[in-house]
Amino acid sequence: MSDAAQPTAAEVRAAAEAVKVALDRHLDAVERRTGDDDPAVYDAFNELAAAAEAYDERLYDRYDEVTPFEIPGSDDSLPPYTGPEEPNAVSVLIRRDYAVVEPQRLLAQAQRIADADPDIDAPVIEVEVDTDVDAEERGNAVAIVGGSVHAALGVLFGEYEPDEIASRHKEFGLEEGDSTLWVAAAEDLPEPGEWLNAPFEQADPQQVVCRFDVSSVFDDEFDEADGPDQT
């Protein structure tokens, strides 16, 4: 790189000061957060990530030195945005992964829901039931849940909104995995029923305005950066 293309010492210093400001803003957002998915925390995180990356680049260009900063998920960043400048519609794409760690708890919770509402709409699933039990005793609720995890999941997700399940997942015998939320821009709102057969097939990363990821890998990376506990 030529000297003319290098940032000045003052520019490197300004980038370092920007990191300090972003750190303060991030800490302030964390201290004031209103919940696990507070958008102010995400915004402050992204600002801190951008400031750290800019400082790292200027430091390297000027002094051929690097920082220990590593932004989780930076290798999986979205491609350049090519969507409409002023979208007339947006699509919100959400994925949340769960492990079924306590099937019996899940079945019990679904059975409780079914018992409270015998007319509940349930997925059509074949369920094995004990033929020695009287049919009247088995009833509609048992036909809905029985010993089927598939049926229990259908009852659970049919009764509660996804956000409520996320906040109460332990009650339902679930363990959280990774999750992500994408907000994608569109020129116009699709016609009713247009994408229902393949809801995620048309997801275009270049149309994504913003995304929010949650993963334990971020915590692991931060822990590794902190190093072993000092005693």
Disulfide bonds with the S-S distance in Angstrom:
none
